[in-house]
Amino acid sequence: MAPTVSVISELTNMSDRIRQVYNHLSGSKSTMSSETWEDVPLAPLDSIFKLTAAYKADTFPQKVNLGVGAYRDDDNKPWVLPVIKKATQILLNDPNLDHEYLPITGLPEFTAGAVKLILGADSPAIAEGRAVSVQTISGTGANHLGALFLSRFYQWDAPKQIYLSNPTWANHHAIFKNVGIQPIDYPYYDPATIGLDFDGFIGTLQSAAPRSVFLLHACAHNPTGVDPTRDQWKHIAEVIIAKNHYAFFDCAYQGFASGDLNNDAWAVRYFVEKGVPMLVCQSFAKNAGLYGERIGALHIVPPTKDAANRVKSQLSVLQRSEISNPPSYGARLVSLILNDSALFADWNRDIKTMAERIIFMRNELYRLLTEELKTPGSWVHIINQIGMFSFTGINPSQSQALIDTFHIYLTANGRISMAGLNTHNIRYFAESLDKVVRGQV
């Protein structure tokens, strides 16, 4: 039986439609061809690593690298701490040393020693079993794990966001954005005084919505070197408690700032004593010189032991899904040092050696600028600031002039690493800075 006109018409329409669909699909790169990643944008180079690469490529004999955040001795060489050499020999001669996996939350002897170092051996949080400690991939990993935990489990009353000091370590922004937490600046550095904008800081703490999260640098603020005084820390804690905020401490320079491990942990310990809701990110990159071993810890301090157990269980789940188990070498080195009184005393001496050299460089730079060169402006901030970094107060064009004319490499905001200065190059840097400030280039 011959098909009717209407059936023929429907078949024709269907055929046309099938042809259209086929043409559409065959022209679609995303469904019919393999992925070529042609639409992936080229990311800019990390500013610090870009600066370091430029320094290494420079053949100028008097070039100076003041960008990288790593300690150098007076001959501009990386310094392996003598105590690390001792601990390494102990490990190498241990017949029971193996290469088995560590527990998911890290080497227990390391985390137990690390939490005592930052919170204090007599901390009420430790005594009451409320301190949760997890070994991490240095301080960066601690920041990431802490951020990820907050993103998943903090009871946000508003959009997920964290207040970061302006300025802060550049990586803070990326870390929080990557877990869905939006960074918001709070006033910290005052360009007019090259010091702390304490009123602006406190004002933001007071005006922020209750239960907001604030990231605080425990000591040796990066990048400014500007820290609150103890009285200012007390006021900060008071407002945080009144507003039910959460303190997210980042401590990358304990001991490295002042040369005294206990002094540099004062703010963290005070907050625990006052019952401030908080966590602490801890790194042993700077104070132990273990930059490449990536050894750090995250410590969360809940109000009860029961809450601590639940928190640790979830941190274990998060850690398992990302790194499974942390690396053992750096943890074993630091564990030996933290749990052996003789090695710990050696470490304290090594830390003091690094801190005192940096403090000497600050004093010498201040002397050269103010007494010998009589460089225009006030330079007292050089000796008032603390730790590895110093905000010089110069502007981006002056920073670029130091790079272009004098081969002195620093970040555009005028931050310098004091560890990059030594008795061989400090006069060259001071004289170059003086010329830039006077506009003689």
Disulfide bonds with the S-S distance in Angstrom:
none
